[in-house]
Amino acid sequence: MRVRRGRSGAPLHHARRALHSADVNSVTESFGWPLQDPGWTSKILVQGLITIIPIIGWIATLGWFAITMDNYRAGRKELAPYGFHLERGIWLFLVYFIYSLVFSLPGIILGAAASSSNSDSLAAIGNLINFVLRLALYFVTPAIILFAYRQGFAGGFDFAGIWQMSMSNTGNTVVAALLIFVANLIGGVGFLLCCVGIIFTLPYSVAVVAGIETWYEKVMGSPSPAPPPAPA
């Protein structure tokens, strides 16, 4: 049987395996990217203080995420300046809020029905559906974030484009989704430290996700349009 070889003479399946390994290594490096900015301490801590402001702070930090991703895409391991970047974060916030609400509704409805009827079987079904929908949301999250980042609110609901990107290389999508999950876990670790640590862990995890999304866009080979202009 003839083995196909790449330009270097190595079998192609070995080359693909090496490329895949290099891709995974590069995405895990995103956990260190925030710390490569000489001013990371002040940027993360001040943005963390902003993040704990309900709603406004969350939107501002999503805008901080978008500007950090701008830098990463341009090849600069540089965090965005801290601040209230509301115009860049509003669409990301609205898009993910709506997705989270819609994906949690079936579980909420079934849970309420199970509680009122005192039905253990209905409660179990509700928990199962909630678990499956959470997994589904995590799977498409890398594409949702990328579409909303690049195209704003409308892009966040480009269902056909999001699904096509997610399914075009499920391996890359699963890696990105798993690492975003890990980053979110890191973000929540601050609650264990009398809630004080969240000032550091939340913005750090957001910056990590910016690196993961930059990697995801690159390995998926998707077009890289400029982010949408800020709303008037």
DRENLOSE-708589 format. One record per residue: y negated, x, z of N, C-alpha, C, CB in turn. Coordinates in steps of 0.2 Angstrom, whole numbers. Each point is the difference from the previous one (the first is absolute). Glycine has a CB too. Layout:
# DRENLOSE-708589
    n_Y    n_X    n_Z   ca_Y   ca_X   ca_Z    c_Y    c_X    c_Z   cb_Y   cb_X   cb_Z
      Y      X      Z      Y      X      Z      Y      X      Z      Y      X      Z
...
END
This chain:
# DRENLOSE-708589
    n_Y    n_X    n_Z   ca_Y   ca_X   ca_Z    c_Y    c_X    c_Z   cb_Y   cb_X   cb_Z
      6      4      0     -6     -4      0     -6      4      0      6     -9      6
    -11      8    -10     -6      4     -1     -5     -2      6      2      1    -13
     -5      4     16     -5     -2      5     -7      1     -3      8      4      9
    -12     -9     -8     -7      1     -2     -4      5      4      1    -12     -5
     -5     16      2     -3      5      4     -8     -1     -1     10      8      0
    -14     -6      5     -7      0     -1     -2      6     -3     -1     -7     10
     -6      8    -10     -2      6     -4      1      7      4     -9     -7     -4
     10      6     11      2      6      4      7      2     -1     -9     -3      8
     13     -2    -11      8      2     -1      4     -4      6     -3     11     -6
     -1    -14     11      4     -3      5      2     -7     -2     -6      7      9
     12     -9     -7      2     -7     -2     -6     -5      2     12      3      2
    -13     -8     -6     -5     -5      1      1     -4      6     -2     -1    -12
      8      0     14      1     -4      7     -2      4      6      9     -7     -6
     -8     14      5     -3      4      6     -7      0      0     10      7     -1
    -13     -6     -5     -8      0     -1     -3     -7      3      1      8    -10
      2    -13      9     -2     -7      2      0      0      8      4     -6    -11
      2      9     13      1      0      8     -5      5      3     12     -2     -2
    -14      7     -1     -5      5      3     -7     -3     -1      7      9     -3
     -8    -13     -2     -7     -3     -1      0     -5      6     -1      2    -13
      6     -6     14      0     -6      5     -1      3      7      7     -7     -7
     -4     13      8     -1      3      7     -7      3      0     12      3      0
    -15      0     -5     -7      2      0     -5     -6      2      3     10     -8
     -1    -16      4     -5     -5      1      0     -3      8      2     -3    -12
      4      3     15      1     -2      6     -3      5      5     10     -6     -3
    -10     12      2     -3      5      4     -7     -1      0      9      8     -2
    -12     -9     -4     -7     -1     -1     -3     -6      4      1      6    -11
      3    -11     11     -3     -6      3      0      1      8      4     -7    -10
      1     10     12      0      1      8     -5      5      2     12     -2      0
    -15      6     -5     -6      4      2     -6     -4      1      5      9     -7
     -5    -15      5     -6     -4      1     -1     -1      8      2     -6    -11
      3      7     15     -1     -1      7     -4      6      3     11     -6      1
    -11     11     -5     -4      6      3     -7      0     -4     10      6      2
    -11    -10     -7     -6      1     -4     -6     -2      4      6     -3    -10
     -6     -2     15     -6     -2      4     -3      6      4      4    -12      0
      1     16      2     -2      6      5     -2      6     -4      8     -4      8
     -8      4    -15     -3      5     -4     -7      0     -1     11      0     -6
    -14     -6      8     -8      0      0     -2      3      6      0    -11     -7
     -5     16      6     -3      4      6     -3     -5      5     -2     10     -7
     -1    -16      5     -3     -4      4      4     -6      2    -10      3     -5
     17     -2      5      4     -6      1      0     -3      7      8      5     -8
    -10     -1     13      0     -3      7     -5     -5      1      4     11      4
    -11     -9     -6     -5     -5      0      1     -6     -4     -8      9      3
     10     -8     -9      1     -5     -5      5     -5      2     -3      7     -9
      9     -5     12      5     -4      2     -2     -4      6      8      7     -5
    -11     -3     10     -2     -3      7     -5     -6     -1      3     11      6
     -8     -9    -10     -6     -5      0      3     -6     -5     -9      9      1
     12     -8     -6      3     -5     -4      5     -4      5     -1      6    -11
      4     -3     15      5     -4      5     -4     -4      4      8      9      0
    -14     -7      3     -4     -4      4     -3     -6     -4     -3     10      7
      2     -9    -14     -2     -6     -4      5     -5     -1     -8      8     -6
     14     -5      5      6     -4     -1      2     -5      5      4      9     -6
     -6     -8     12      2     -4      6     -5     -6      0      5      9      6
    -10     -9    -10     -4     -6     -1      4     -6     -4    -11      7      1
     12    -12      2      4     -5     -4     -3     -2     -6      4     -5     10
      0      4    -15     -1     -2     -7     -5      5     -4      2    -12      4
     -8     13     -1     -5      4     -4      2      7      0     -9     -7      4
     12      9      2      2      7      1      7      1     -5     -5      1     12
      9     -6    -12      6      1     -5     -2      0     -7      6     -6      8
    -11      2    -10     -3      1     -7     -3      6     -1     -2    -12      0
     -2     15      5     -3      6     -1      5      6     -1    -10     -4      7
     15      4     -3      5      5     -1      4     -1     -6      1      1     12
      0     -7    -15      4      0     -6     -5      3     -6      6    -10      4
    -13      9     -3     -4      3     -5      0      8      1     -7    -10      1
      8     12      5      1      7      2      6      3     -4     -6     -1     11
     11     -3    -10      7      1     -4     -2      1     -7      7     -6      8
    -10      2    -11     -2      0     -8     -3      6     -2     -1    -13      0
     -4     15      4     -4      6     -2      4      6      2    -11     -6      3
     15      6      2      5      6      1      4      0     -6      0     -1     12
      3     -4    -15      4      0     -5     -3      2     -7      6     -9      5
    -13      8     -5     -4      3     -6      1      7      0     -8    -10      1
      7     13      5      0      7      1      6      3     -1     -8     -1      8
     14     -2     -6      7      2     -1      1      0     -8      4     -4     12
     -6     -1    -15      1      0     -7     -3      5     -4      1    -12      1
     -7     14      2     -4      5     -4      3      7      2    -10     -8      0
     15      9      4      3      6      2     -3      3      6      2      2    -12
     -7     -6     16     -3      3      6      4     -3      6    -11      1     -6
     13      3     10      3     -2      7     -5     -1      5     11      6     -3
    -15    -11      2     -6     -1      3     -1     -7      2     -6      9     -6
      5    -11     13      0     -6      2     -7     -3     -1      8      2      9
     -9     -9    -10     -6     -3     -1     -5      1      6      5     -8     -8
    -11      8      7     -5      0      6      1     -6      4     -8      7     -6
      8     -7     13      1     -6      4     -6     -4     -2      6      6      9
     -5    -13     -8     -5     -4     -1      2     -7     -1     -7      9     -5
      3    -14      4      2     -7     -2      0     -1     -7     -6     -4     10
     11      6    -13      1     -1     -8      3     -7     -2      2     13      0
     -6    -18      2      2     -6     -1      1     -2     -7     -6     -3     11
      2      5    -15      0     -2     -7      6      3     -4    -12      0      0
     15      5      3      6      3     -3      6     -3      3     -6     10     -3
      6    -13      9      6     -2      4      1     -8     -1     -2     10      8
     -3    -14    -10      0     -7      1      6     -3     -4    -12      0      2
     13      3     -9      5     -3     -4      7      2      3     -8      1    -10
      9      5     12      6      2      3      2     -4      6     -2     12     -4
     -3    -13      8      1     -5      6      3     -7     -2     -9      7      6
      5    -10    -11      1     -7     -2      7      0     -3    -12     -2     -1
     14      7     -3      6     -1     -4      6      1      5     -6      5    -10
      6      0     14      5      1      5      1     -6      5     -1     12     -2
     -5    -14      4      0     -6      5      4     -6     -3    -11      4      5
      9     -6    -11      3     -5     -4      7      1     -1    -10     -3     -6
     12      9      4      8      1     -1      3     -1      7     -2      8    -10
      0     -5     15      3      0      7      0     -7      2     -4     11      3
     -1    -15     -4      0     -7      2      6     -4     -4    -12      0      3
     12      1     -9      4     -4     -5      8      2      2     -9     -1     -9
     10      7     10      7      2      1      2     -1      7     -2      9     -8
     -2    -11     13      2     -1      6      0     -8      1     -5     10      4
      3    -14     -8     -1     -7      1      7     -3      0    -10      0     -6
     15      1      2      7     -3      0      3      1      7      1      2    -12
     -2      4     15      3      2      6     -3     -4      6      3     11     -4
    -10    -12      3     -4     -3      5      2     -8      0     -9      9     -1
     10    -12     -5      1     -7      0      7     -1      3     -7     -1    -10
     12      5      8      7     -1      2      1      1      7      4      4    -11
     -8      1     14      0      1      7     -3     -5      4     -1     12     -2
     -4    -15      0     -3     -6      3      5     -6      0    -12      4     -3
     15     -5     -3      5     -6     -1      6      1      5     -4     -1    -12
      6      8     12      6      1      5     -2     -1      7      4      8     -8
    -11     -6     10     -2     -1      7      0     -8      2     -7     11     -1
      4    -15     -4     -1     -7      1      7     -3      1    -11      0     -6
     16      2      2      6     -3      0      6      3      4     -3     -4    -12
      0     10     15      5      4      4      6      2     -3     -4     -6     10
      3      8    -17      6      2     -4      1      7      0     -2    -11     -7
      7     14      9      1      7      0      2      2     -7      4      0     11
     -1     -4    -15      2      2     -7     -6      0     -4     11     -5      1
    -16      0      0     -6      0     -4     -4      7      2      0    -13     -1
      0     14      7     -4      6      2      3      6     -3     -3     -5     11
     10      6    -11      3      6     -3     -2      0     -8     10     -1      9
    -10     -5    -12     -1      0     -7     -8      3     -1      9    -10     -2
    -13      7      6     -7      2      0     -1      8      1     -3    -12      4
      7     14      1     -1      8      1      3      4     -6      1     -2     12
      4     -1    -15      3      4     -6     -5      0     -6     12     -3      4
    -15     -3     -5     -4     -1     -6     -7      5      2      4    -12     -3
     -6     12      9     -6      4      2      2      7     -1     -4     -8      8
     10     10     -7      2      7      0      0      2     -8      7      0     11
     -4     -4    -15      1      1     -7     -7      0     -3     11     -5     -1
    -15      1      2     -7      0     -3     -4      6      2      0    -13      0
      1     15      7     -4      6      2      3      6     -4     -1     -4     11
      7      5    -12      3      5     -5     -3      0     -7     11      0      7
    -11     -6     -9     -3     -1     -7     -7      2     -1      8    -10     -1
    -12      8      7     -7      2      0     -1      7      0     -3    -11      6
      7     15     -2      0      7      1      1      3     -7      3     -1     12
      2     -2    -15      2      3     -7     -5      0     -5     11     -4      2
    -15     -1     -2     -5     -1     -5     -7      3      2      6    -10     -5
     -6     12     12     -7      2      3     -3      6     -4      4     -4     11
      0      9    -13     -3      6     -3     -4     -2     -7      9      7      5
     -6    -12     -9     -3     -2     -6     -6     -5      2     11      1     -6
    -10     -5     11     -6     -5      2     -6      4      2      8     -8      4
     -7     13      0     -6      5      2     -3      3     -6      6      2     11
     -2      1    -15     -2      3     -6     -4     -4     -5      9      8      1
     -6    -14     -2     -4     -5     -5     -6     -2      3     11     -4     -4
    -11      2     11     -7     -2      3     -5      6      1      7     -9      6
     -4     15     -5     -5      6      0     -3      1     -7      7      5      9
     -3     -6    -14     -3      2     -7     -4     -6     -3      9      8     -1
     -7    -14      2     -2     -6     -3     -3     -6      4      8      3     -9
     -9     -1     16     -3     -5      4      5     -6      1    -11      3     -4
      7     -9      6      4     -6      3      5     -2     -6    -10     -3      7
      7      2    -13      4     -2     -5      7      4     -2    -11     -5     -5
     10     12      6      5      4     -1      5     -1      5     -7      8     -5
      5     -9     11      5     -1      6      5     -6     -1     -9      5      7
      7    -10    -12      4     -5     -1      3      0     -8     -7     -7      9
      7     12    -12      3      1     -6      8      1      1    -11      6     -5
     14    -12      6      7      0      2      4      3     -5     -2    -10      6
      1      9    -12      4      3     -5      0      8      0     -2    -11     -7
     -5     13      7     -1      7      0      3      4      6    -10     -2     -6
      9     -2     12      3      3      6      7      0      0    -10     -4      6
     14     -1     -8      7      0      0      3      5     -5     -1    -12      3
     -3     12     -9      3      5     -5     -1      7      3     -4     -8     -9
     -1     10     12     -1      7      3      5      1      5    -12      0     -2
     13     -5      6      5      1      6      7      1     -3     -7     -7      8
      9      4    -13      7      0     -3      1      5     -5      1    -12      2
     -7     15     -4      1      5     -6      4      7      3    -11     -5     -6
     10      6     12      4      6      3      1     -2      8     -5      8     -8
     10    -12      9      1     -2      7      1      5      5      5    -10     -5
     -3     16      3      1      6      4     -7      2      3     11      3     -6
    -16     -2      2     -6      2      2     -3     -6      4     -2      7    -10
      3    -13      8     -3     -5      4      3     -1      7     -2     -6    -11
      8      7     12      3      0      6     -2      6      5     10     -6     -5
    -11     12      2     -2      6      3     -7     -2      3      7      8     -7
    -12    -10      3     -7     -2      2      0     -5      5     -4      3    -12
      8     -8     11      0     -6      5      3      3      7      2     -8     -9
      3     12      9      3      2      6     -5      5      4     11     -1     -5
    -15      5      1     -5      5      3     -6     -4      2      4      9     -7
     -6    -15      4     -5     -4      2      2     -3      7     -4     -2    -12
     10      0     12      3     -3      7     -1      5      5      8     -8     -6
     -6     14      5      0      5      5     -7      2      2     10      5     -5
    -15     -5      0     -7      1      2     -3     -6      4     -1      6    -11
      4    -12     10     -3     -5      4      3      0      7      0     -7    -10
      6     10     11      3      1      6     -4      5      4     11     -3     -4
    -13      8      1     -4      5      3     -7     -3      2      5      9     -7
     -8    -13      3     -6     -3      1      1     -5      7     -3      0    -12
      9     -2     13      1     -5      6      1      4      6      4     -9     -7
     -2     16      6      2      4      6     -6      0      5      8      7     -7
    -14     -7      5     -6      0      4      0     -5      6     -6      5     -9
      9    -11      7      1     -5      5      4      2      6     -1     -9     -9
      5     13      9      4      3      5     -3      4      5      9     -1     -8
    -15      4      5     -4      5      5     -6     -4      3      4     10     -8
     -3    -15     11     -5     -5      3     -5     -2     -5      2      6     11
      0     -7    -17     -4     -2     -6     -5      5     -2      2    -12      4
     -3     17      0     -5      5     -2      2      4     -6     -4      1     12
     10      1    -12      2      4     -6     -1     -3     -7      8      4      8
     -8    -11     -8     -1     -4     -6     -6      3     -4      6    -10      5
    -11     12     -1     -7      2     -4      2      6     -4     -7     -3     10
     12      7     -9      2      5     -4      6     -2     -5     -3      8      9
      8    -11     -6      6     -1     -4     -1     -5     -6      6      2     10
    -11     -7     -9     -1     -5     -6     -3      3     -6     -1     -9      9
     -5     12     -8     -3      3     -6      4      6     -3    -11     -3      5
     15      6     -1      4      6     -2      5     -4     -5     -1      7     10
      5    -12     -8      5     -3     -4     -3     -3     -6      6     -3     10
    -12      0    -10     -4     -2     -6     -1      5     -5     -5     -8      7
      3     14     -4     -1      6     -5      7      2     -3    -10      4      7
     15     -4     -3      7      2     -3      2     -5     -5      3      4     11
     -4    -11    -10      1     -5     -5     -4      2     -7      3     -9      9
     -9     11     -8     -4      2     -6      4      6     -4    -11     -3      6
     14      8     -2      4      5     -4      6     -3     -3     -5      8      8
      8    -12     -4      7     -3     -3     -2     -4     -7      5     -1     12
    -11     -3    -12     -1     -4     -5     -3      5     -6     -3    -10      7
      0     15     -6     -2      5     -5      7      3     -3    -11      3      6
     16     -1     -2      6      2     -3      3     -5     -4      2      7     10
     -2    -14     -7      4     -5     -4     -3     -1     -7      2     -6     11
     -9      6    -11     -3     -1     -7      2      5     -4    -10     -6      5
     10     12     -3      2      6     -4      7      0     -3     -8      7      6
     13     -8     -1      7      0     -3      2     -6     -4      2      6     10
     -6    -12     -9      2     -6     -4     -3      1     -7      0     -7     11
     -5     12    -12     -2      1     -7     -5     -6     -2     10      7     -3
    -13    -10      7     -4     -6     -2     -7      2     -1      7     -7      7
    -11      4    -11     -6      1     -2     -5      1      6      2     -6    -11
     -7     10     11     -4      1      6     -7     -2     -1      7      9      3
     -8    -16     -4     -7     -2      0     -4      1      6      3     -8     -8
    -10      8      7     -4      1      6      0     -6      4     -8      8     -6
      7     -7     13      0     -6      4     -6     -5     -2      5      8     10
     -4    -14     -8     -5     -5     -2     -7      2      4      9     -9     -2
    -14      6     -2     -7      1      4      0     -4      6     -5      3    -11
      0      0     15     -1     -4      6     -3     -7     -1     -1     11      6
      3    -16     -2     -3     -7     -1     -7      0      1     11     -5      3
    -15      1     -7     -7      0      1     -2     -4      7     -1      0    -13
END
